[in-house]
Amino acid sequence: MAHVYMDVPAGVTTSMNLSATLILAFGMSMDAFAASIGKGAALHQPRFSEALRTGLIFGVIETITPLIGWSIGQFATQFVVSWNTWIAFILLAFLGGRMIAEGLRGKNSECQPVHRHGFWLLVMTAIATSLDAMAIGVSLAFLQVNILQTALMIGMATLIMSTAGIMVGRFIGPILGKRAEILGGVVLIGIGCNILYSSLA
């Protein structure tokens, strides 16, 4: 996804209209959408309830992270922008590598189909894909915005996109078979690499 950092000189304030906030919200949800497709593909015919559960976890965390960034404010802006991409890359690479390893093991053994991802695995994935939102929250501290409303819109957009991503993955999974989990891992690593590349570039 495109990484949007808004550098505003000290003492200068500006505002965001509804359309700009919506664009920001859905832009922030794209990494979660891609990750949830991989998660959905790795499951065996996930139900809508599982998709909604994943969407809620991703959405809640994506709501919280801009608020954390907002609270940090301008004093730690450079720290957040400098390190959040590396933290996200490491987390996504770890989670993706774990999925690939499990997928490779599954190809050589009889495994029960997985119908549900673990809560903490989803939380870790959600945190990794939402660290950009924390940096955006720091930037929003310099703007005349309702941070609670903006964070809720980001969370709602992420809930919608993550839920949709799981359902898209439901249809991809049977086509890919046991390779679905491997693909999901590759997707997570790819998201991490894209975040890191976008930051360094």
Backbone as a chain_set.jsonl record, in Angstrom:
{"seq": "MAHVYMDVPAGVTTSMNLSATLILAFGMSMDAFAASIGKGAALHQPRFSEALRTGLIFGVIETITPLIGWSIGQFATQFVVSWNTWIAFILLAFLGGRMIAEGLRGKNSECQPVHRHGFWLLVMTAIATSLDAMAIGVSLAFLQVNILQTALMIGMATLIMSTAGIMVGRFIGPILGKRAEILGGVVLIGIGCNILYSSLA", "coords": {"N": [[0.829, -1.184, 0.0], [0.325, 2.35, -0.388], [2.366, 4.598, 1.402], [1.61, 7.124, 3.526], [2.83, 10.017, 4.726], [2.469, 12.914, 6.54], [4.012, 15.81, 6.607], [4.063, 18.523, 8.589], [4.823, 21.827, 9.205], [5.93, 23.207, 12.358], [3.513, 24.855, 14.335], [1.761, 25.228, 12.287], [-1.48, 24.567, 11.185], [-3.886, 22.37, 9.776], [-6.695, 20.886, 8.067], [-8.773, 17.951, 7.561], [-11.067, 16.83, 5.19], [-14.162, 14.917, 4.847], [-13.994, 13.141, 2.646], [-11.222, 12.919, 2.27], [-10.541, 11.721, 4.679], [-11.843, 9.26, 4.429], [-10.462, 8.165, 2.249], [-7.939, 7.954, 3.41], [-8.593, 6.126, 5.464], [-9.364, 3.736, 4.096], [-7.056, 3.351, 2.646], [-5.255, 2.779, 4.696], [-6.208, 0.287, 5.356], [-5.438, -1.563, 3.466], [-3.15, -3.245, 3.68], [-3.98, -4.978, 5.711], [-6.126, -6.148, 4.391], [-4.845, -7.582, 2.305], [-3.325, -9.345, 3.87], [-5.357, -10.76, 5.179], [-6.566, -12.134, 3.101], [-4.638, -14.07, 2.538], [-4.73, -15.389, 5.016], [-7.358, -16.338, 4.97], [-7.249, -18.068, 2.781], [-5.661, -20.056, 3.801], [-7.291, -21.413, 5.517], [-9.788, -23.991, 5.993], [-12.528, -23.797, 4.204], [-13.605, -21.321, 5.524], [-16.077, -19.918, 7.7], [-18.511, -17.216, 7.601], [-18.656, -16.148, 10.133], [-16.112, -16.574, 11.176], [-14.666, -14.978, 9.435], [-15.714, -12.484, 10.136], [-14.892, -12.384, 12.797], [-12.093, -12.247, 12.463], [-12.005, -9.826, 11.07], [-12.958, -8.095, 13.071], [-10.927, -8.266, 15.02], [-8.707, -7.269, 13.572], [-9.79, -4.766, 12.949], [-10.25, -3.519, 15.459], [-7.64, -3.306, 16.489], [-6.511, -1.724, 14.503], [-7.903, 0.564, 14.978], [-6.986, 1.329, 17.476], [-4.207, 1.796, 17.181], [-3.724, 4.306, 15.699], [-4.592, 6.054, 17.678], [-2.727, 5.611, 19.681], [-0.451, 6.556, 18.361], [-1.242, 9.231, 18.069], [-1.227, 10.036, 20.744], [1.447, 9.904, 21.32], [2.489, 12.01, 19.882], [4.352, 14.906, 18.65], [6.882, 14.688, 19.785], [8.103, 12.215, 19.596], [8.084, 11.658, 16.937], [10.037, 11.171, 14.868], [11.231, 8.858, 15.823], [9.129, 6.979, 15.727], [8.461, 6.927, 12.955], [10.885, 6.09, 11.924], [11.367, 3.552, 13.003], [9.021, 1.996, 12.929], [8.567, 0.704, 10.499], [10.594, -1.221, 10.336], [9.986, -2.83, 12.534], [7.464, -3.784, 11.743], [8.227, -5.173, 9.413], [9.897, -7.22, 10.465], [8.088, -8.613, 12.148], [6.124, -9.454, 10.253], [7.703, -10.97, 8.504], [8.496, -13.014, 10.229], [5.976, -14.183, 10.925], [5.08, -14.881, 8.368], [7.11, -16.675, 7.568], [6.648, -18.665, 9.425], [4.097, -19.574, 8.619], [4.749, -20.587, 6.077], [6.515, -22.655, 6.776], [4.754, -24.317, 8.209], [2.992, -24.93, 6.172], [4.643, -26.4, 4.438], [5.246, -28.582, 6.06], [2.725, -29.632, 6.246], [2.331, -30.664, 3.717], [3.65, -33.028, 3.733], [2.481, -34.674, 5.572], [-0.415, -36.14, 7.166], [-2.834, -33.973, 7.966], [-5.268, -32.448, 10.087], [-7.857, -30.454, 8.714], [-7.671, -26.901, 8.992], [-9.848, -24.796, 10.612], [-9.957, -22.44, 11.914], [-8.101, -19.63, 12.913], [-5.638, -19.024, 15.465], [-6.22, -16.814, 18.243], [-4.123, -15.096, 19.204], [-2.28, -15.266, 17.154], [-3.638, -13.94, 15.108], [-3.813, -11.441, 16.327], [-1.091, -10.666, 16.459], [-0.516, -10.544, 13.716], [-2.291, -8.517, 12.975], [-1.269, -6.353, 14.456], [1.231, -6.075, 13.23], [0.48, -5.28, 10.645], [-0.648, -2.852, 11.169], [1.051, -0.907, 12.078], [1.811, 1.244, 10.524], [-0.404, 2.837, 10.759], [-0.066, 3.836, 13.295], [2.085, 5.588, 12.955], [0.82, 7.359, 11.217], [-1.043, 8.354, 12.991], [0.614, 9.883, 14.651], [1.29, 11.913, 12.834], [-1.236, 13.005, 12.468], [-1.573, 14.371, 14.772], [-0.814, 16.927, 14.311], [-2.777, 18.058, 12.867], [-6.009, 19.566, 12.328], [-8.15, 17.608, 13.271], [-10.741, 15.333, 14.204], [-9.626, 13.041, 16.181], [-10.601, 10.688, 17.342], [-12.872, 10.096, 15.801], [-11.638, 9.794, 13.303], [-9.911, 7.603, 13.815], [-11.819, 5.636, 14.38], [-13.044, 5.433, 11.877], [-10.933, 4.446, 10.359], [-10.647, 1.994, 11.66], [-13.179, 0.806, 11.1], [-13.101, 0.638, 8.304], [-10.996, -1.159, 8.057], [-12.089, -3.379, 9.35], [-14.156, -4.037, 7.539], [-12.682, -4.559, 5.158], [-10.918, -6.584, 5.962], [-12.654, -8.629, 6.734], [-13.857, -9.095, 4.254], [-11.562, -9.923, 2.92], [-10.95, -12.429, 4.101], [-13.131, -13.922, 3.151], [-12.701, -13.786, 0.409], [-10.328, -15.229, 0.356], [-11.391, -17.685, 1.048], [-12.42, -18.717, -1.327], [-10.171, -18.894, -2.861], [-8.563, -20.703, -1.506], [-9.468, -23.545, -1.836], [-8.727, -23.913, -4.503], [-5.983, -23.693, -4.494], [-5.275, -25.63, -2.684], [-3.155, -27.467, -0.515], [-1.117, -25.735, -0.878], [-1.981, -23.261, -0.196], [-1.484, -22.213, 2.39], [1.24, -21.827, 2.252], [1.335, -19.892, 0.248], [-0.037, -17.876, 1.628], [1.859, -17.272, 3.604], [3.924, -16.291, 1.981], [2.641, -14.032, 1.018], [2.425, -12.462, 3.376], [5.158, -12.023, 3.96], [5.806, -10.652, 1.647], [4.25, -8.313, 1.971], [5.561, -7.22, 4.184], [8.123, -6.756, 3.052], [7.409, -4.879, 1.097], [6.533, -2.747, 2.697], [8.938, -2.105, 3.98], [10.584, -1.483, 1.766], [9.21, 0.704, 0.65], [9.546, 2.547, 2.685], [12.366, 2.861, 2.793], [12.868, 3.714, 0.23]], "CA": [[0.0, 0.0, 0.0], [1.071, 3.603, -0.373], [2.593, 5.091, 2.747], [1.334, 8.556, 3.515], [3.299, 10.745, 5.891], [2.142, 14.314, 6.34], [4.933, 16.659, 7.343], [3.469, 19.842, 8.772], [5.698, 22.654, 10.019], [5.44, 23.563, 13.693], [2.69, 26.048, 14.39], [0.835, 25.285, 11.159], [-2.555, 23.593, 11.319], [-4.727, 22.182, 8.602], [-7.812, 20.002, 8.392], [-9.086, 16.93, 6.58], [-12.501, 16.685, 4.987], [-14.651, 13.546, 4.956], [-13.472, 12.301, 1.563], [-9.811, 12.658, 2.555], [-10.496, 10.768, 5.79], [-12.231, 7.954, 3.891], [-9.335, 7.676, 1.451], [-6.928, 7.546, 4.379], [-9.065, 4.943, 6.177], [-9.279, 2.545, 3.251], [-5.645, 3.167, 2.342], [-4.659, 2.118, 5.852], [-6.737, -1.074, 5.498], [-5.033, -2.415, 2.365], [-2.249, -4.293, 4.148], [-4.802, -5.948, 6.43], [-6.909, -6.854, 3.37], [-3.97, -8.56, 1.65], [-2.974, -10.373, 4.845], [-6.526, -11.583, 5.486], [-6.766, -13.05, 1.969], [-3.754, -15.196, 2.8], [-5.254, -16.119, 6.168], [-8.555, -17.049, 4.548], [-6.863, -19.157, 1.878], [-5.046, -21.116, 4.597], [-8.326, -22.096, 6.278], [-10.663, -24.902, 5.26], [-13.883, -23.27, 4.078], [-13.956, -20.482, 6.682], [-17.425, -19.37, 7.731], [-18.566, -15.764, 7.722], [-18.398, -15.8, 11.532], [-14.652, -16.512, 11.33], [-14.244, -13.783, 8.706], [-16.084, -11.328, 10.946], [-13.992, -12.412, 13.959], [-10.813, -11.718, 12.006], [-12.202, -8.405, 10.784], [-13.078, -7.364, 14.338], [-9.593, -8.19, 15.64], [-7.922, -6.325, 12.785], [-10.389, -3.438, 13.039], [-10.023, -2.94, 16.784], [-6.229, -2.927, 16.605], [-6.275, -0.61, 13.586], [-8.484, 1.742, 15.624], [-6.172, 1.697, 18.633], [-2.847, 2.253, 16.85], [-3.633, 5.753, 15.457], [-4.746, 6.759, 18.953], [-1.424, 5.537, 20.345], [0.414, 7.509, 17.659], [-1.699, 10.578, 18.423], [-0.785, 10.338, 22.105], [2.901, 10.098, 21.307], [2.675, 13.387, 19.448], [5.498, 15.298, 17.858], [8.162, 14.48, 20.453], [8.723, 10.961, 19.179], [7.724, 11.426, 15.54], [11.114, 10.573, 14.096], [11.426, 7.486, 16.294], [8.046, 6.136, 15.21], [8.583, 6.795, 11.508], [12.124, 5.396, 11.605], [11.41, 2.177, 13.475], [7.811, 1.189, 12.776], [8.67, -0.138, 9.31], [11.452, -2.366, 10.657], [9.23, -3.712, 13.427], [6.446, -4.435, 10.91], [8.911, -6.122, 8.522], [10.352, -8.38, 11.249], [6.909, -9.377, 12.561], [5.503, -10.097, 9.096], [8.623, -11.997, 8.015], [8.407, -14.136, 11.171], [4.682, -14.835, 10.769], [5.056, -15.493, 7.045], [7.982, -17.84, 7.602], [5.944, -19.693, 10.217], [3.053, -20.144, 7.77], [5.388, -21.375, 5.02], [7.013, -23.882, 7.402], [3.612, -25.181, 8.509], [2.473, -25.413, 4.894], [5.546, -27.433, 3.939], [5.04, -29.773, 6.889], [1.407, -30.18, 5.924], [2.393, -31.389, 2.45], [4.283, -34.323, 3.952], [1.812, -35.386, 6.654], [-1.867, -36.058, 7.182], [-3.202, -32.969, 8.96], [-6.668, -32.056, 10.133], [-8.053, -29.126, 8.13], [-7.755, -25.809, 9.964], [-11.062, -24.001, 10.404], [-9.929, -21.226, 12.729], [-6.775, -19.18, 13.324], [-5.519, -18.68, 16.871], [-6.457, -15.405, 18.551], [-2.888, -14.323, 19.312], [-1.676, -15.195, 15.822], [-4.327, -12.854, 14.412], [-3.43, -10.179, 16.963], [0.271, -10.328, 16.007], [-0.603, -10.132, 12.31], [-2.977, -7.221, 12.947], [-0.324, -5.334, 14.931], [2.26, -5.882, 12.209], [-0.058, -4.55, 9.5], [-1.248, -1.587, 11.588], [2.038, 0.02, 12.627], [1.75, 2.476, 9.725], [-1.478, 3.667, 11.307], [0.481, 4.534, 14.446], [2.842, 6.723, 12.429], [-0.168, 8.313, 10.726], [-1.602, 9.005, 14.173], [1.552, 10.931, 15.049], [1.122, 13.02, 11.891], [-2.547, 13.627, 12.677], [-1.501, 15.245, 15.948], [-0.552, 18.289, 13.844], [-3.896, 18.473, 12.027], [-7.278, 19.855, 12.99], [-9.047, 16.491, 12.995], [-11.303, 14.6, 15.339], [-8.819, 11.826, 16.12], [-11.42, 9.533, 17.671], [-13.681, 9.791, 14.618], [-10.739, 9.295, 12.258], [-9.471, 6.264, 14.198], [-12.958, 4.734, 14.214], [-13.241, 5.21, 10.445], [-9.868, 3.533, 9.939], [-11.001, 0.683, 12.183], [-14.318, 0.267, 10.367], [-12.629, 0.271, 6.967], [-10.19, -2.369, 8.204], [-13.021, -4.469, 9.644], [-14.83, -4.404, 6.29], [-11.74, -5.111, 4.186], [-10.373, -7.839, 6.474], [-13.724, -9.618, 6.619], [-13.944, -9.425, 2.824], [-10.357, -10.654, 2.542], [-11.106, -13.831, 4.504], [-14.085, -14.566, 2.245], [-12.003, -13.963, -0.877], [-9.416, -16.35, 0.569], [-12.183, -18.931, 1.09], [-12.566, -19.23, -2.686], [-8.838, -19.172, -3.389], [-8.002, -21.839, -0.796], [-9.683, -24.845, -2.471], [-8.008, -23.977, -5.778], [-4.557, -23.865, -4.209], [-5.065, -26.811, -1.861], [-2.208, -27.348, 0.589], [-0.183, -24.637, -1.136], [-2.598, -22.003, 0.229], [-0.795, -21.676, 3.56], [2.541, -21.347, 1.777], [1.063, -18.618, -0.423], [-0.342, -16.895, 2.666], [3.127, -16.854, 4.189], [4.627, -15.464, 1.0], [1.95, -12.74, 0.986], [2.821, -11.694, 4.558], [6.547, -11.582, 3.77], [5.768, -9.636, 0.59], [3.753, -7.068, 2.563], [6.661, -6.68, 4.983], [9.155, -6.234, 2.145], [6.881, -3.673, 0.464], [6.562, -1.688, 3.703], [10.332, -1.718, 4.187], [11.073, -0.863, 0.54], [8.567, 2.017, 0.529], [10.173, 3.438, 3.673], [13.763, 3.14, 2.418], [12.869, 4.427, -1.041]], "C": [[0.872, 1.246, 0.0], [1.19, 4.099, 1.046], [2.512, 6.602, 2.727], [1.829, 9.16, 4.812], [3.112, 12.229, 5.611], [3.041, 15.164, 7.216], [4.372, 18.069, 7.397], [4.394, 20.661, 9.651], [5.063, 23.001, 11.354], [4.629, 24.849, 13.617], [1.697, 26.168, 13.26], [-0.215, 24.208, 11.357], [-3.331, 23.525, 10.026], [-5.818, 21.203, 8.971], [-8.023, 19.011, 7.262], [-10.599, 16.856, 6.445], [-12.877, 15.204, 5.0], [-14.058, 12.644, 3.885], [-12.005, 11.965, 1.792], [-9.672, 11.631, 3.675], [-10.861, 9.369, 5.317], [-11.109, 7.339, 3.066], [-8.225, 7.176, 2.372], [-7.327, 6.234, 5.047], [-8.919, 3.683, 5.337], [-7.843, 2.294, 2.787], [-4.925, 2.421, 3.456], [-5.079, 0.655, 5.968], [-6.21, -2.042, 4.441], [-4.082, -3.539, 2.786], [-3.03, -5.388, 4.879], [-5.64, -6.776, 5.454], [-6.07, -7.941, 2.711], [-3.626, -9.697, 2.605], [-4.152, -11.303, 5.118], [-6.872, -12.521, 4.326], [-5.9, -14.295, 2.175], [-4.239, -16.041, 3.967], [-6.493, -16.934, 5.781], [-8.244, -18.232, 3.655], [-6.29, -20.336, 2.643], [-6.064, -21.911, 5.404], [-9.145, -23.025, 5.383], [-12.092, -24.385, 5.309], [-14.301, -22.432, 5.29], [-15.374, -19.934, 6.568], [-17.359, -17.855, 7.848], [-18.272, -15.328, 9.151], [-16.895, -15.702, 11.801], [-14.09, -15.289, 10.605], [-14.522, -12.529, 9.523], [-15.2, -11.244, 12.19], [-12.633, -11.83, 13.597], [-10.911, -10.225, 11.737], [-12.285, -7.57, 12.04], [-11.722, -7.201, 15.01], [-8.729, -7.168, 14.904], [-8.448, -4.903, 12.958], [-10.138, -2.764, 14.369], [-8.577, -2.466, 16.913], [-5.915, -1.744, 15.699], [-6.919, 0.676, 14.1], [-7.577, 2.257, 16.732], [-4.84, 2.327, 18.22], [-2.761, 3.734, 16.463], [-3.777, 6.566, 16.741], [-3.442, 6.737, 19.759], [-0.463, 6.535, 19.702], [0.061, 8.941, 17.991], [-1.176, 10.977, 19.8], [0.72, 10.56, 22.187], [3.233, 11.525, 20.88], [4.01, 13.642, 18.759], [6.84, 14.969, 18.506], [8.874, 13.218, 19.975], [8.44, 10.653, 17.714], [8.807, 10.695, 14.779], [11.361, 9.137, 14.515], [10.391, 6.557, 15.69], [8.213, 5.888, 13.722], [9.809, 5.963, 11.149], [12.051, 3.912, 11.922], [10.17, 1.363, 13.196], [7.892, 0.267, 11.569], [9.523, -1.378, 9.57], [10.728, -3.352, 11.561], [8.183, -4.481, 12.628], [7.082, -5.494, 10.017], [9.309, -7.388, 9.28], [9.17, -9.252, 11.664], [6.289, -10.143, 11.391], [6.387, -11.193, 8.518], [8.568, -13.236, 8.915], [7.106, -14.915, 10.976], [4.573, -15.537, 9.417], [5.919, -16.734, 6.982], [7.354, -18.998, 8.356], [4.855, -20.369, 9.381], [3.642, -21.03, 6.68], [5.882, -22.704, 5.592], [5.877, -24.848, 7.696], [3.008, -25.757, 7.228], [3.323, -26.522, 4.315], [5.414, -28.716, 4.75], [3.726, -30.45, 6.539], [1.408, -30.986, 4.641], [2.925, -32.802, 2.643], [3.614, -35.133, 5.054], [0.312, -35.206, 6.539], [-2.286, -35.114, 8.301], [-4.706, -32.732, 8.927], [-6.816, -30.669, 9.513], [-8.249, -28.068, 9.204], [-8.976, -24.95, 9.634], [-10.978, -22.637, 11.066], [-8.489, -20.89, 13.093], [-6.785, -18.835, 14.808], [-5.655, -17.18, 17.09], [-5.162, -14.602, 18.538], [-2.134, -14.246, 17.996], [-2.318, -14.067, 15.018], [-3.947, -11.495, 15.001], [-2.05, -9.738, 16.493], [0.264, -9.854, 14.56], [-1.238, -8.755, 12.197], [-2.046, -6.102, 13.404], [0.705, -5.028, 13.855], [1.748, -5.059, 11.032], [-0.62, -3.183, 9.87], [-0.239, -0.567, 12.107], [2.129, 1.314, 11.817], [0.692, 3.422, 10.267], [-1.004, 4.42, 12.544], [1.274, 5.76, 14.004], [1.917, 7.795, 11.87], [-0.801, 9.06, 11.886], [-0.705, 10.105, 14.702], [1.386, 12.144, 14.149], [-0.196, 13.756, 12.12], [-2.565, 14.531, 13.902], [-1.289, 16.702, 15.551], [-1.724, 18.847, 13.029], [-5.137, 18.738, 12.867], [-8.279, 18.765, 12.615], [-9.602, 15.973, 14.309], [-10.635, 13.232, 15.332], [-9.643, 10.583, 16.437], [-12.262, 9.109, 16.473], [-12.812, 9.209, 13.511], [-10.285, 7.872, 12.561], [-10.594, 5.248, 14.024], [-13.218, 4.437, 12.743], [-12.17, 4.273, 9.892], [-10.182, 2.112, 10.405], [-12.15, 0.036, 11.434], [-13.921, -0.173, 8.966], [-11.831, -1.021, 7.023], [-11.068, -3.574, 8.513], [-13.679, -4.968, 8.353], [-13.868, -5.119, 5.341], [-11.161, -6.445, 4.653], [-11.409, -8.955, 6.407], [-13.876, -10.063, 5.169], [-12.744, -10.25, 2.383], [-10.428, -12.129, 2.91], [-12.03, -14.569, 3.544], [-13.51, -14.74, 0.848], [-11.055, -15.151, -0.774], [-10.123, -17.681, 0.599], [-12.283, -19.559, -0.297], [-11.213, -19.571, -3.316], [-8.271, -20.453, -2.791], [-8.214, -23.184, -1.479], [-8.945, -25.003, -3.8], [-6.538, -24.298, -5.541], [-4.271, -25.12, -3.399], [-4.082, -26.527, -0.736], [-1.181, -26.236, 0.367], [-0.721, -23.304, -0.629], [-1.859, -21.39, 1.405], [0.58, -21.144, 3.182], [2.365, -20.003, 1.095], [0.75, -17.538, 0.592], [0.91, -16.381, 3.335], [3.921, -15.951, 3.266], [3.998, -14.074, 0.927], [2.371, -11.879, 2.172], [4.245, -11.173, 4.423], [6.605, -10.489, 2.706], [5.273, -8.299, 1.101], [4.857, -6.411, 3.379], [7.758, -6.073, 4.13], [8.699, -4.941, 1.483], [6.899, -2.493, 1.43], [7.993, -1.172, 3.877], [10.875, -0.985, 2.962], [10.505, 0.555, 0.39], [9.207, 3.026, 1.488], [11.581, 3.84, 3.241], [13.831, 3.947, 1.126], [12.459, 5.88, -0.86]], "O": [[2.047, 1.179, 0.36], [0.231, 4.034, 1.815], [3.25, 7.271, 2.005], [1.307, 8.851, 5.883], [3.542, 12.736, 4.575], [2.852, 15.231, 8.431], [4.226, 18.729, 6.368], [4.724, 20.225, 10.754], [3.841, 23.081, 11.481], [5.002, 25.801, 12.932], [0.877, 27.087, 13.247], [0.117, 23.062, 11.663], [-3.418, 24.5, 9.279], [-5.853, 20.732, 10.107], [-7.523, 19.195, 6.153], [-11.325, 16.822, 7.439], [-12.012, 14.341, 5.148], [-13.662, 11.515, 4.172], [-11.585, 10.837, 1.533], [-8.793, 10.771, 3.628], [-10.254, 8.391, 5.754], [-10.836, 6.143, 3.167], [-7.645, 6.114, 2.145], [-6.502, 5.33, 5.184], [-8.406, 2.672, 5.816], [-7.459, 1.147, 2.559], [-4.096, 1.548, 3.201], [-4.386, -0.137, 6.608], [-6.505, -3.235, 4.51], [-4.201, -4.663, 2.299], [-2.772, -6.577, 4.69], [-5.841, -7.972, 5.668], [-6.517, -9.08, 2.569], [-3.629, -10.865, 2.217], [-3.963, -12.51, 5.273], [-7.419, -13.6, 4.555], [-6.363, -15.424, 2.011], [-4.17, -17.269, 3.918], [-6.654, -18.076, 6.211], [-8.887, -19.277, 3.751], [-6.408, -21.481, 2.206], [-5.736, -22.977, 5.924], [-9.182, -22.856, 4.164], [-12.78, -24.517, 6.321], [-15.24, -22.79, 6.0], [-15.817, -19.537, 5.49], [-16.312, -17.281, 8.148], [-17.703, -14.258, 9.367], [-16.456, -14.846, 12.568], [-13.161, -14.642, 11.09], [-13.689, -11.626, 9.6], [-14.803, -10.151, 12.594], [-12.085, -11.013, 14.338], [-10.032, -9.453, 12.118], [-11.75, -6.462, 12.089], [-11.4, -6.124, 15.512], [-8.098, -6.312, 15.524], [-7.674, -3.955, 13.095], [-9.843, -1.569, 14.414], [-8.32, -1.36, 17.388], [-5.143, -0.86, 16.073], [-6.52, 1.768, 13.695], [-7.417, 3.465, 16.909], [-4.393, 3.289, 18.845], [-1.798, 4.388, 16.861], [-3.172, 7.628, 16.885], [-3.097, 7.71, 20.429], [0.247, 7.265, 20.395], [0.945, 9.778, 18.177], [-0.737, 12.109, 20.004], [1.199, 11.317, 23.031], [4.129, 12.164, 21.432], [4.701, 12.712, 18.342], [7.857, 14.974, 17.813], [10.104, 13.163, 19.953], [8.547, 9.501, 17.295], [8.528, 9.7, 14.111], [11.665, 8.286, 13.678], [10.724, 5.479, 15.199], [8.114, 4.746, 13.273], [9.781, 5.21, 10.176], [12.612, 3.095, 11.191], [10.239, 0.134, 13.22], [7.349, -0.837, 11.6], [9.208, -2.462, 9.08], [10.84, -4.564, 11.382], [8.027, -5.689, 12.809], [6.543, -6.591, 9.876], [9.085, -8.498, 8.799], [9.228, -10.477, 11.553], [5.967, -11.325, 11.513], [5.886, -12.232, 8.089], [8.591, -14.367, 8.428], [7.117, -16.142, 10.874], [4.043, -16.644, 9.325], [5.512, -17.743, 6.406], [7.506, -20.16, 7.979], [4.703, -21.59, 9.425], [3.106, -22.099, 6.388], [5.696, -23.754, 4.978], [6.004, -26.051, 7.467], [2.572, -26.907, 7.194], [2.794, -27.485, 3.759], [5.465, -29.813, 4.194], [3.623, -31.676, 6.536], [0.59, -31.892, 4.476], [2.682, -33.678, 1.812], [4.131, -36.182, 5.438], [-0.176, -34.265, 5.913], [-2.105, -35.437, 9.475], [-5.335, -32.805, 7.872], [-5.986, -29.795, 9.76], [-8.917, -28.312, 10.209], [-9.114, -24.445, 8.519], [-11.818, -21.771, 10.82], [-7.739, -21.762, 13.531], [-7.806, -18.408, 15.348], [-5.261, -16.377, 16.244], [-5.106, -13.536, 17.925], [-1.426, -13.272, 17.743], [-1.623, -13.323, 14.325], [-3.779, -10.519, 14.27], [-1.852, -8.568, 16.164], [0.946, -8.89, 14.21], [-0.782, -7.92, 11.417], [-2.032, -5.023, 12.81], [1.016, -3.866, 13.596], [2.48, -4.237, 10.48], [-1.027, -2.427, 8.988], [-0.626, 0.522, 12.53], [2.483, 2.362, 12.358], [0.856, 4.642, 10.244], [-1.482, 5.52, 12.819], [1.157, 6.834, 14.594], [2.178, 8.989, 12.019], [-1.068, 10.258, 11.787], [-1.19, 11.143, 15.153], [1.345, 13.276, 14.63], [-0.265, 14.978, 11.984], [-3.463, 15.359, 14.055], [-1.547, 17.609, 16.342], [-1.665, 19.981, 12.555], [-5.291, 18.206, 13.966], [-9.141, 18.964, 11.759], [-9.012, 16.152, 15.374], [-11.03, 12.355, 14.564], [-9.404, 9.525, 15.855], [-12.361, 7.922, 16.162], [-13.202, 8.243, 12.855], [-10.272, 7.023, 11.67], [-10.356, 4.127, 13.574], [-13.575, 3.312, 12.393], [-12.458, 3.411, 9.061], [-10.011, 1.15, 9.656], [-12.107, -1.163, 11.158], [-14.349, -1.226, 8.493], [-11.964, -1.878, 6.15], [-10.826, -4.668, 8.001], [-13.748, -6.173, 8.109], [-14.204, -6.165, 4.785], [-10.937, -7.34, 3.839], [-11.083, -10.091, 6.066], [-14.008, -11.254, 4.885], [-12.879, -11.166, 1.572], [-10.016, -12.986, 2.128], [-11.754, -15.707, 3.164], [-13.798, -15.73, 0.176], [-10.977, -15.977, -1.683], [-9.545, -18.701, 0.226], [-12.239, -20.781, -0.436], [-11.125, -20.43, -4.194], [-7.581, -21.208, -3.476], [-7.244, -23.912, -1.691], [-8.579, -26.117, -4.175], [-5.927, -25.069, -6.281], [-3.149, -25.626, -3.42], [-4.155, -25.487, -0.083], [-0.467, -25.841, 1.29], [0.007, -22.311, -0.629], [-1.627, -20.181, 1.428], [1.035, -20.135, 3.722], [3.144, -19.078, 1.326], [1.21, -16.405, 0.452], [1.024, -15.186, 3.607], [4.519, -14.968, 3.704], [4.697, -13.069, 0.794], [2.648, -10.692, 2.001], [4.515, -10.013, 4.734], [7.354, -9.521, 2.839], [5.804, -7.255, 0.719], [5.073, -5.202, 3.287], [8.269, -4.998, 4.443], [9.49, -4.012, 1.32], [7.235, -1.374, 1.043], [8.23, 0.036, 3.915], [11.555, 0.031, 3.105], [11.23, 1.488, 0.045], [9.387, 4.196, 1.152], [11.947, 5.013, 3.313], [14.734, 4.762, 0.943], [12.405, 6.633, -1.832]]}, "num_chains": 1, "name": "protein.A"}
